[in-house]
Amino acid sequence: MAQESKIMDDMGLDRALARITHEIIERNNGVKDVILLGIKTRGVYIAQRLSKNILKFENVQVPVGVLDITQHRDDLSPEDKKLKKSECEIPCDITDKTVILVDDVLYTGRTIRAAIESVFNFGRPKTVELAVLIDRGHRELPIRPDYVGKNVPTSRDEVIKVMLSEIDDETAVYIMKKTKNE
C-alpha cells in the first residue's frame, strides 16, 4: 500500500458506535430479543463494543456471538473449505430473535451473503439486520446495511483498513491507495 490517510480516530470511532447503538435501541424499541453476531475478526470486537454501549445506555446485557463464514464463502474451493474448520460461537437460540450481523467494512456484499447463509444453520431468526462501521460502496449483491457508522465513497483501487485496539496497536480507520503491483 502506498498512500495512507486517517479518516477516523478512536474518538470518531466511539462516536460512530454510540450512534449505531442508539439507532439499534430505537429501531427495535429497546433490545429485547436482540442478539449481536460479529463476523470474524474485527466484526466480533465491534459487536462487543456495541454490547458494552447497550449495557451503558439501557442497562441490559445483549448476547454477543462469533460468526465464522468460511464454510459459506463463494471464493473457496470445496477442498479449501474442508481444510478450514468453522469457529462459530452462538450464545443462545436465535429462533424468533432479532439477529444483528456486525462487520467492520461493507464492500461487495459477498461476506454478508455468506453470513446470512451461516445464520440459518443455527435457527430461524425473526429478522436479520446489518450494522457496519464503514460502508464503502461497490456492491455486487443487493445488500444494504441497516446501521452505518460512516459512508466512505471509494474507488476500487483503494482499501479501507480498520484497526481496533483489541488486536491492533491503535483504534483508527485508514483509507489506503493500492500500488500498481497490488
PyMOL CGO cylinders between C-alpha atoms (Angstrom):
from pymol import cmd
from pymol.cgo import CYLINDER

trace = [
    CYLINDER, 0.00, 0.00, 0.00, 1.22, 3.44, -0.82, 0.3, 1, 1, 1, 1, 1, 1,
    CYLINDER, 1.22, 3.44, -0.82, -0.68, 6.50, 0.41, 0.3, 1, 1, 1, 1, 1, 1,
    CYLINDER, -0.68, 6.50, 0.41, -2.50, 6.26, 3.72, 0.3, 1, 1, 1, 1, 1, 1,
    CYLINDER, -2.50, 6.26, 3.72, -4.97, 8.76, 5.20, 0.3, 1, 1, 1, 1, 1, 1,
    CYLINDER, -4.97, 8.76, 5.20, -6.64, 8.51, 8.58, 0.3, 1, 1, 1, 1, 1, 1,
    CYLINDER, -6.64, 8.51, 8.58, -10.37, 9.02, 8.14, 0.3, 1, 1, 1, 1, 1, 1,
    CYLINDER, -10.37, 9.02, 8.14, -11.45, 8.16, 11.69, 0.3, 1, 1, 1, 1, 1, 1,
    CYLINDER, -11.45, 8.16, 11.69, -9.60, 8.25, 15.01, 0.3, 1, 1, 1, 1, 1, 1,
    CYLINDER, -9.60, 8.25, 15.01, -10.55, 6.43, 18.21, 0.3, 1, 1, 1, 1, 1, 1,
    CYLINDER, -10.55, 6.43, 18.21, -12.93, 9.19, 19.35, 0.3, 1, 1, 1, 1, 1, 1,
    CYLINDER, -12.93, 9.19, 19.35, -14.63, 9.28, 15.95, 0.3, 1, 1, 1, 1, 1, 1,
    CYLINDER, -14.63, 9.28, 15.95, -15.00, 5.51, 16.01, 0.3, 1, 1, 1, 1, 1, 1,
    CYLINDER, -15.00, 5.51, 16.01, -16.51, 5.65, 19.51, 0.3, 1, 1, 1, 1, 1, 1,
    CYLINDER, -16.51, 5.65, 19.51, -18.98, 8.33, 18.38, 0.3, 1, 1, 1, 1, 1, 1,
    CYLINDER, -18.98, 8.33, 18.38, -19.99, 6.26, 15.34, 0.3, 1, 1, 1, 1, 1, 1,
    CYLINDER, -19.99, 6.26, 15.34, -20.56, 3.18, 17.51, 0.3, 1, 1, 1, 1, 1, 1,
    CYLINDER, -20.56, 3.18, 17.51, -22.56, 5.21, 20.05, 0.3, 1, 1, 1, 1, 1, 1,
    CYLINDER, -22.56, 5.21, 20.05, -24.77, 6.48, 17.22, 0.3, 1, 1, 1, 1, 1, 1,
    CYLINDER, -24.77, 6.48, 17.22, -25.25, 2.94, 15.87, 0.3, 1, 1, 1, 1, 1, 1,
    CYLINDER, -25.25, 2.94, 15.87, -26.10, 1.75, 19.39, 0.3, 1, 1, 1, 1, 1, 1,
    CYLINDER, -26.10, 1.75, 19.39, -28.81, 4.39, 19.81, 0.3, 1, 1, 1, 1, 1, 1,
    CYLINDER, -28.81, 4.39, 19.81, -30.21, 3.54, 16.36, 0.3, 1, 1, 1, 1, 1, 1,
    CYLINDER, -30.21, 3.54, 16.36, -30.38, -0.17, 17.29, 0.3, 1, 1, 1, 1, 1, 1,
    CYLINDER, -30.38, -0.17, 17.29, -32.20, 0.64, 20.53, 0.3, 1, 1, 1, 1, 1, 1,
    CYLINDER, -32.20, 0.64, 20.53, -34.65, 2.99, 18.77, 0.3, 1, 1, 1, 1, 1, 1,
    CYLINDER, -34.65, 2.99, 18.77, -35.40, 0.78, 15.78, 0.3, 1, 1, 1, 1, 1, 1,
    CYLINDER, -35.40, 0.78, 15.78, -36.05, -2.27, 17.97, 0.3, 1, 1, 1, 1, 1, 1,
    CYLINDER, -36.05, -2.27, 17.97, -37.99, -0.43, 20.70, 0.3, 1, 1, 1, 1, 1, 1,
    CYLINDER, -37.99, -0.43, 20.70, -35.33, -1.50, 23.18, 0.3, 1, 1, 1, 1, 1, 1,
    CYLINDER, -35.33, -1.50, 23.18, -33.14, -4.55, 22.95, 0.3, 1, 1, 1, 1, 1, 1,
    CYLINDER, -33.14, -4.55, 22.95, -35.47, -7.36, 24.00, 0.3, 1, 1, 1, 1, 1, 1,
    CYLINDER, -35.47, -7.36, 24.00, -34.66, -10.43, 21.89, 0.3, 1, 1, 1, 1, 1, 1,
    CYLINDER, -34.66, -10.43, 21.89, -31.68, -8.73, 20.17, 0.3, 1, 1, 1, 1, 1, 1,
    CYLINDER, -31.68, -8.73, 20.17, -28.53, -10.78, 19.55, 0.3, 1, 1, 1, 1, 1, 1,
    CYLINDER, -28.53, -10.78, 19.55, -25.33, -9.34, 18.09, 0.3, 1, 1, 1, 1, 1, 1,
    CYLINDER, -25.33, -9.34, 18.09, -23.28, -11.67, 15.86, 0.3, 1, 1, 1, 1, 1, 1,
    CYLINDER, -23.28, -11.67, 15.86, -19.85, -10.32, 14.98, 0.3, 1, 1, 1, 1, 1, 1,
    CYLINDER, -19.85, -10.32, 14.98, -18.32, -11.54, 11.74, 0.3, 1, 1, 1, 1, 1, 1,
    CYLINDER, -18.32, -11.54, 11.74, -14.76, -12.71, 12.34, 0.3, 1, 1, 1, 1, 1, 1,
    CYLINDER, -14.76, -12.71, 12.34, -12.47, -10.98, 13.02, 0.3, 1, 1, 1, 1, 1, 1,
    CYLINDER, -12.47, -10.98, 13.02, -13.00, -7.26, 13.58, 0.3, 1, 1, 1, 1, 1, 1,
    CYLINDER, -13.00, -7.26, 13.58, -16.78, -7.55, 13.49, 0.3, 1, 1, 1, 1, 1, 1,
    CYLINDER, -16.78, -7.55, 13.49, -16.58, -9.53, 16.72, 0.3, 1, 1, 1, 1, 1, 1,
    CYLINDER, -16.58, -9.53, 16.72, -14.81, -6.70, 18.56, 0.3, 1, 1, 1, 1, 1, 1,
    CYLINDER, -14.81, -6.70, 18.56, -17.19, -4.11, 17.14, 0.3, 1, 1, 1, 1, 1, 1,
    CYLINDER, -17.19, -4.11, 17.14, -20.15, -6.24, 18.31, 0.3, 1, 1, 1, 1, 1, 1,
    CYLINDER, -20.15, -6.24, 18.31, -18.60, -6.43, 21.79, 0.3, 1, 1, 1, 1, 1, 1,
    CYLINDER, -18.60, -6.43, 21.79, -18.23, -2.63, 21.85, 0.3, 1, 1, 1, 1, 1, 1,
    CYLINDER, -18.23, -2.63, 21.85, -21.87, -2.23, 20.77, 0.3, 1, 1, 1, 1, 1, 1,
    CYLINDER, -21.87, -2.23, 20.77, -22.93, -4.61, 23.55, 0.3, 1, 1, 1, 1, 1, 1,
    CYLINDER, -22.93, -4.61, 23.55, -20.98, -2.54, 26.11, 0.3, 1, 1, 1, 1, 1, 1,
    CYLINDER, -20.98, -2.54, 26.11, -22.70, 0.60, 24.83, 0.3, 1, 1, 1, 1, 1, 1,
    CYLINDER, -22.70, 0.60, 24.83, -26.12, -1.04, 25.12, 0.3, 1, 1, 1, 1, 1, 1,
    CYLINDER, -26.12, -1.04, 25.12, -25.30, -2.05, 28.69, 0.3, 1, 1, 1, 1, 1, 1,
    CYLINDER, -25.30, -2.05, 28.69, -24.26, 1.53, 29.44, 0.3, 1, 1, 1, 1, 1, 1,
    CYLINDER, -24.26, 1.53, 29.44, -27.31, 3.13, 27.78, 0.3, 1, 1, 1, 1, 1, 1,
    CYLINDER, -27.31, 3.13, 27.78, -30.04, 0.57, 28.58, 0.3, 1, 1, 1, 1, 1, 1,
    CYLINDER, -30.04, 0.57, 28.58, -28.58, -1.43, 31.48, 0.3, 1, 1, 1, 1, 1, 1,
    CYLINDER, -28.58, -1.43, 31.48, -29.26, -4.64, 29.50, 0.3, 1, 1, 1, 1, 1, 1,
    CYLINDER, -29.26, -4.64, 29.50, -26.65, -7.24, 28.60, 0.3, 1, 1, 1, 1, 1, 1,
    CYLINDER, -26.65, -7.24, 28.60, -27.17, -8.23, 24.95, 0.3, 1, 1, 1, 1, 1, 1,
    CYLINDER, -27.17, -8.23, 24.95, -25.72, -11.61, 23.89, 0.3, 1, 1, 1, 1, 1, 1,
    CYLINDER, -25.72, -11.61, 23.89, -22.74, -11.42, 21.52, 0.3, 1, 1, 1, 1, 1, 1,
    CYLINDER, -22.74, -11.42, 21.52, -21.73, -14.29, 19.28, 0.3, 1, 1, 1, 1, 1, 1,
    CYLINDER, -21.73, -14.29, 19.28, -18.98, -15.04, 16.78, 0.3, 1, 1, 1, 1, 1, 1,
    CYLINDER, -18.98, -15.04, 16.78, -19.81, -15.86, 13.18, 0.3, 1, 1, 1, 1, 1, 1,
    CYLINDER, -19.81, -15.86, 13.18, -17.18, -17.58, 11.06, 0.3, 1, 1, 1, 1, 1, 1,
    CYLINDER, -17.18, -17.58, 11.06, -18.31, -17.51, 7.42, 0.3, 1, 1, 1, 1, 1, 1,
    CYLINDER, -18.31, -17.51, 7.42, -15.53, -19.69, 6.00, 0.3, 1, 1, 1, 1, 1, 1,
    CYLINDER, -15.53, -19.69, 6.00, -17.82, -22.59, 5.08, 0.3, 1, 1, 1, 1, 1, 1,
    CYLINDER, -17.82, -22.59, 5.08, -20.14, -20.29, 3.15, 0.3, 1, 1, 1, 1, 1, 1,
    CYLINDER, -20.14, -20.29, 3.15, -17.64, -18.23, 1.16, 0.3, 1, 1, 1, 1, 1, 1,
    CYLINDER, -17.64, -18.23, 1.16, -18.02, -18.38, -2.62, 0.3, 1, 1, 1, 1, 1, 1,
    CYLINDER, -18.02, -18.38, -2.62, -14.32, -17.86, -3.33, 0.3, 1, 1, 1, 1, 1, 1,
    CYLINDER, -14.32, -17.86, -3.33, -13.04, -21.07, -1.70, 0.3, 1, 1, 1, 1, 1, 1,
    CYLINDER, -13.04, -21.07, -1.70, -12.97, -24.48, -3.31, 0.3, 1, 1, 1, 1, 1, 1,
    CYLINDER, -12.97, -24.48, -3.31, -14.70, -27.40, -1.54, 0.3, 1, 1, 1, 1, 1, 1,
    CYLINDER, -14.70, -27.40, -1.54, -11.22, -28.76, -0.69, 0.3, 1, 1, 1, 1, 1, 1,
    CYLINDER, -11.22, -28.76, -0.69, -10.19, -25.47, 0.94, 0.3, 1, 1, 1, 1, 1, 1,
    CYLINDER, -10.19, -25.47, 0.94, -13.40, -25.42, 2.97, 0.3, 1, 1, 1, 1, 1, 1,
    CYLINDER, -13.40, -25.42, 2.97, -12.71, -28.94, 4.26, 0.3, 1, 1, 1, 1, 1, 1,
    CYLINDER, -12.71, -28.94, 4.26, -9.30, -27.80, 5.50, 0.3, 1, 1, 1, 1, 1, 1,
    CYLINDER, -9.30, -27.80, 5.50, -10.75, -24.90, 7.48, 0.3, 1, 1, 1, 1, 1, 1,
    CYLINDER, -10.75, -24.90, 7.48, -12.93, -25.64, 10.48, 0.3, 1, 1, 1, 1, 1, 1,
    CYLINDER, -12.93, -25.64, 10.48, -15.74, -23.18, 11.13, 0.3, 1, 1, 1, 1, 1, 1,
    CYLINDER, -15.74, -23.18, 11.13, -15.47, -21.48, 14.51, 0.3, 1, 1, 1, 1, 1, 1,
    CYLINDER, -15.47, -21.48, 14.51, -18.92, -20.06, 15.25, 0.3, 1, 1, 1, 1, 1, 1,
    CYLINDER, -18.92, -20.06, 15.25, -19.96, -19.31, 18.81, 0.3, 1, 1, 1, 1, 1, 1,
    CYLINDER, -19.96, -19.31, 18.81, -23.67, -18.64, 19.04, 0.3, 1, 1, 1, 1, 1, 1,
    CYLINDER, -23.67, -18.64, 19.04, -24.52, -17.68, 22.67, 0.3, 1, 1, 1, 1, 1, 1,
    CYLINDER, -24.52, -17.68, 22.67, -28.21, -18.68, 22.62, 0.3, 1, 1, 1, 1, 1, 1,
    CYLINDER, -28.21, -18.68, 22.62, -31.06, -19.89, 20.45, 0.3, 1, 1, 1, 1, 1, 1,
    CYLINDER, -31.06, -19.89, 20.45, -31.61, -17.37, 17.65, 0.3, 1, 1, 1, 1, 1, 1,
    CYLINDER, -31.61, -17.37, 17.65, -35.08, -18.60, 16.68, 0.3, 1, 1, 1, 1, 1, 1,
    CYLINDER, -35.08, -18.60, 16.68, -37.58, -15.71, 16.66, 0.3, 1, 1, 1, 1, 1, 1,
    CYLINDER, -37.58, -15.71, 16.66, -34.88, -13.24, 17.75, 0.3, 1, 1, 1, 1, 1, 1,
    CYLINDER, -34.88, -13.24, 17.75, -33.58, -10.10, 16.06, 0.3, 1, 1, 1, 1, 1, 1,
    CYLINDER, -33.58, -10.10, 16.06, -30.11, -11.04, 14.88, 0.3, 1, 1, 1, 1, 1, 1,
    CYLINDER, -30.11, -11.04, 14.88, -27.84, -8.13, 14.06, 0.3, 1, 1, 1, 1, 1, 1,
    CYLINDER, -27.84, -8.13, 14.06, -24.83, -9.06, 11.95, 0.3, 1, 1, 1, 1, 1, 1,
    CYLINDER, -24.83, -9.06, 11.95, -21.88, -6.80, 12.72, 0.3, 1, 1, 1, 1, 1, 1,
    CYLINDER, -21.88, -6.80, 12.72, -18.89, -6.20, 10.45, 0.3, 1, 1, 1, 1, 1, 1,
    CYLINDER, -18.89, -6.20, 10.45, -16.18, -3.61, 10.04, 0.3, 1, 1, 1, 1, 1, 1,
    CYLINDER, -16.18, -3.61, 10.04, -16.39, -2.79, 6.30, 0.3, 1, 1, 1, 1, 1, 1,
    CYLINDER, -16.39, -2.79, 6.30, -19.16, -3.42, 3.79, 0.3, 1, 1, 1, 1, 1, 1,
    CYLINDER, -19.16, -3.42, 3.79, -17.87, -3.65, 0.23, 0.3, 1, 1, 1, 1, 1, 1,
    CYLINDER, -17.87, -3.65, 0.23, -19.25, -6.10, -2.37, 0.3, 1, 1, 1, 1, 1, 1,
    CYLINDER, -19.25, -6.10, -2.37, -21.79, -7.76, -0.05, 0.3, 1, 1, 1, 1, 1, 1,
    CYLINDER, -21.79, -7.76, -0.05, -20.37, -11.26, -0.51, 0.3, 1, 1, 1, 1, 1, 1,
    CYLINDER, -20.37, -11.26, -0.51, -19.26, -11.56, 3.13, 0.3, 1, 1, 1, 1, 1, 1,
    CYLINDER, -19.26, -11.56, 3.13, -22.75, -10.62, 4.30, 0.3, 1, 1, 1, 1, 1, 1,
    CYLINDER, -22.75, -10.62, 4.30, -24.37, -13.12, 1.92, 0.3, 1, 1, 1, 1, 1, 1,
    CYLINDER, -24.37, -13.12, 1.92, -22.18, -15.82, 3.44, 0.3, 1, 1, 1, 1, 1, 1,
    CYLINDER, -22.18, -15.82, 3.44, -23.01, -14.61, 6.96, 0.3, 1, 1, 1, 1, 1, 1,
    CYLINDER, -23.01, -14.61, 6.96, -26.76, -14.76, 6.30, 0.3, 1, 1, 1, 1, 1, 1,
    CYLINDER, -26.76, -14.76, 6.30, -26.38, -18.29, 4.97, 0.3, 1, 1, 1, 1, 1, 1,
    CYLINDER, -26.38, -18.29, 4.97, -24.42, -19.24, 8.10, 0.3, 1, 1, 1, 1, 1, 1,
    CYLINDER, -24.42, -19.24, 8.10, -27.01, -17.73, 10.46, 0.3, 1, 1, 1, 1, 1, 1,
    CYLINDER, -27.01, -17.73, 10.46, -29.75, -20.01, 9.15, 0.3, 1, 1, 1, 1, 1, 1,
    CYLINDER, -29.75, -20.01, 9.15, -27.69, -23.04, 10.15, 0.3, 1, 1, 1, 1, 1, 1,
    CYLINDER, -27.69, -23.04, 10.15, -28.43, -22.08, 13.76, 0.3, 1, 1, 1, 1, 1, 1,
    CYLINDER, -28.43, -22.08, 13.76, -32.15, -21.34, 13.62, 0.3, 1, 1, 1, 1, 1, 1,
    CYLINDER, -32.15, -21.34, 13.62, -34.74, -19.11, 12.07, 0.3, 1, 1, 1, 1, 1, 1,
    CYLINDER, -34.74, -19.11, 12.07, -34.49, -15.54, 13.39, 0.3, 1, 1, 1, 1, 1, 1,
    CYLINDER, -34.49, -15.54, 13.39, -37.44, -13.17, 13.36, 0.3, 1, 1, 1, 1, 1, 1,
    CYLINDER, -37.44, -13.17, 13.36, -35.31, -10.64, 11.46, 0.3, 1, 1, 1, 1, 1, 1,
    CYLINDER, -35.31, -10.64, 11.46, -31.71, -10.24, 10.37, 0.3, 1, 1, 1, 1, 1, 1,
    CYLINDER, -31.71, -10.24, 10.37, -30.24, -6.74, 10.39, 0.3, 1, 1, 1, 1, 1, 1,
    CYLINDER, -30.24, -6.74, 10.39, -26.81, -5.45, 9.43, 0.3, 1, 1, 1, 1, 1, 1,
    CYLINDER, -26.81, -5.45, 9.43, -24.56, -3.00, 11.27, 0.3, 1, 1, 1, 1, 1, 1,
    CYLINDER, -24.56, -3.00, 11.27, -21.27, -1.90, 9.71, 0.3, 1, 1, 1, 1, 1, 1,
    CYLINDER, -21.27, -1.90, 9.71, -18.69, 0.61, 10.80, 0.3, 1, 1, 1, 1, 1, 1,
    CYLINDER, -18.69, 0.61, 10.80, -17.80, 1.63, 7.23, 0.3, 1, 1, 1, 1, 1, 1,
    CYLINDER, -17.80, 1.63, 7.23, -19.86, 1.34, 4.04, 0.3, 1, 1, 1, 1, 1, 1,
    CYLINDER, -19.86, 1.34, 4.04, -17.54, 1.89, 1.09, 0.3, 1, 1, 1, 1, 1, 1,
    CYLINDER, -17.54, 1.89, 1.09, -19.95, 1.11, -1.74, 0.3, 1, 1, 1, 1, 1, 1,
    CYLINDER, -19.95, 1.11, -1.74, -19.29, -1.06, -4.83, 0.3, 1, 1, 1, 1, 1, 1,
    CYLINDER, -19.29, -1.06, -4.83, -21.97, -3.65, -4.03, 0.3, 1, 1, 1, 1, 1, 1,
    CYLINDER, -21.97, -3.65, -4.03, -22.14, -6.73, -6.23, 0.3, 1, 1, 1, 1, 1, 1,
    CYLINDER, -22.14, -6.73, -6.23, -25.16, -8.14, -4.40, 0.3, 1, 1, 1, 1, 1, 1,
    CYLINDER, -25.16, -8.14, -4.40, -28.39, -6.42, -3.28, 0.3, 1, 1, 1, 1, 1, 1,
    CYLINDER, -28.39, -6.42, -3.28, -27.24, -5.93, 0.33, 0.3, 1, 1, 1, 1, 1, 1,
    CYLINDER, -27.24, -5.93, 0.33, -27.90, -2.74, 2.28, 0.3, 1, 1, 1, 1, 1, 1,
    CYLINDER, -27.90, -2.74, 2.28, -26.91, -2.07, 5.89, 0.3, 1, 1, 1, 1, 1, 1,
    CYLINDER, -26.91, -2.07, 5.89, -29.46, -1.04, 8.49, 0.3, 1, 1, 1, 1, 1, 1,
    CYLINDER, -29.46, -1.04, 8.49, -26.86, 0.79, 10.61, 0.3, 1, 1, 1, 1, 1, 1,
    CYLINDER, -26.86, 0.79, 10.61, -23.77, 2.58, 9.27, 0.3, 1, 1, 1, 1, 1, 1,
    CYLINDER, -23.77, 2.58, 9.27, -21.04, 4.34, 11.22, 0.3, 1, 1, 1, 1, 1, 1,
    CYLINDER, -21.04, 4.34, 11.22, -19.68, 6.20, 8.20, 0.3, 1, 1, 1, 1, 1, 1,
    CYLINDER, -19.68, 6.20, 8.20, -20.20, 6.13, 4.45, 0.3, 1, 1, 1, 1, 1, 1,
    CYLINDER, -20.20, 6.13, 4.45, -16.85, 6.39, 2.67, 0.3, 1, 1, 1, 1, 1, 1,
    CYLINDER, -16.85, 6.39, 2.67, -17.08, 6.55, -1.13, 0.3, 1, 1, 1, 1, 1, 1,
    CYLINDER, -17.08, 6.55, -1.13, -14.02, 4.79, -2.51, 0.3, 1, 1, 1, 1, 1, 1,
    CYLINDER, -14.02, 4.79, -2.51, -12.54, 3.74, -5.79, 0.3, 1, 1, 1, 1, 1, 1,
    CYLINDER, -12.54, 3.74, -5.79, -11.73, 0.11, -6.46, 0.3, 1, 1, 1, 1, 1, 1,
    CYLINDER, -11.73, 0.11, -6.46, -8.02, 0.88, -6.14, 0.3, 1, 1, 1, 1, 1, 1,
    CYLINDER, -8.02, 0.88, -6.14, -8.47, 1.94, -2.53, 0.3, 1, 1, 1, 1, 1, 1,
    CYLINDER, -8.47, 1.94, -2.53, -8.66, -0.17, 0.60, 0.3, 1, 1, 1, 1, 1, 1,
    CYLINDER, -8.66, -0.17, 0.60, -10.26, 0.61, 3.95, 0.3, 1, 1, 1, 1, 1, 1,
    CYLINDER, -10.26, 0.61, 3.95, -8.19, -0.56, 6.91, 0.3, 1, 1, 1, 1, 1, 1,
    CYLINDER, -8.19, -0.56, 6.91, -9.95, -0.74, 10.29, 0.3, 1, 1, 1, 1, 1, 1,
    CYLINDER, -9.95, -0.74, 10.29, -7.70, -1.02, 13.31, 0.3, 1, 1, 1, 1, 1, 1,
    CYLINDER, -7.70, -1.02, 13.31, -9.02, -1.86, 16.77, 0.3, 1, 1, 1, 1, 1, 1,
    CYLINDER, -9.02, -1.86, 16.77, -7.02, -1.72, 19.99, 0.3, 1, 1, 1, 1, 1, 1,
    CYLINDER, -7.02, -1.72, 19.99, -8.17, -5.22, 20.93, 0.3, 1, 1, 1, 1, 1, 1,
    CYLINDER, -8.17, -5.22, 20.93, -5.99, -6.73, 18.18, 0.3, 1, 1, 1, 1, 1, 1,
    CYLINDER, -5.99, -6.73, 18.18, -4.04, -3.82, 16.64, 0.3, 1, 1, 1, 1, 1, 1,
    CYLINDER, -4.04, -3.82, 16.64, -1.71, -1.17, 18.00, 0.3, 1, 1, 1, 1, 1, 1,
    CYLINDER, -1.71, -1.17, 18.00, -4.37, 1.55, 17.77, 0.3, 1, 1, 1, 1, 1, 1,
    CYLINDER, -4.37, 1.55, 17.77, -8.01, 2.29, 17.10, 0.3, 1, 1, 1, 1, 1, 1,
    CYLINDER, -8.01, 2.29, 17.10, -8.47, 4.11, 13.79, 0.3, 1, 1, 1, 1, 1, 1,
    CYLINDER, -8.47, 4.11, 13.79, -9.73, 3.79, 10.24, 0.3, 1, 1, 1, 1, 1, 1,
    CYLINDER, -9.73, 3.79, 10.24, -7.48, 4.44, 7.27, 0.3, 1, 1, 1, 1, 1, 1,
    CYLINDER, -7.48, 4.44, 7.27, -8.10, 4.71, 3.55, 0.3, 1, 1, 1, 1, 1, 1,
    CYLINDER, -8.10, 4.71, 3.55, -5.18, 3.44, 1.54, 0.3, 1, 1, 1, 1, 1, 1,
    CYLINDER, -5.18, 3.44, 1.54, -4.36, 3.62, -2.14, 0.3, 1, 1, 1, 1, 1, 1,
    CYLINDER, -4.36, 3.62, -2.14, -3.19, 0.37, -3.75, 0.3, 1, 1, 1, 1, 1, 1,
    CYLINDER, -3.19, 0.37, -3.75, 0.06, 0.49, -5.64, 0.3, 1, 1, 1, 1, 1, 1,
    CYLINDER, 0.06, 0.49, -5.64, 0.10, -0.69, -9.26, 0.3, 1, 1, 1, 1, 1, 1,
    CYLINDER, 0.10, -0.69, -9.26, 1.66, -4.04, -8.25, 0.3, 1, 1, 1, 1, 1, 1,
    CYLINDER, 1.66, -4.04, -8.25, -1.21, -4.98, -5.90, 0.3, 1, 1, 1, 1, 1, 1,
]
cmd.load_cgo(trace, "trace")
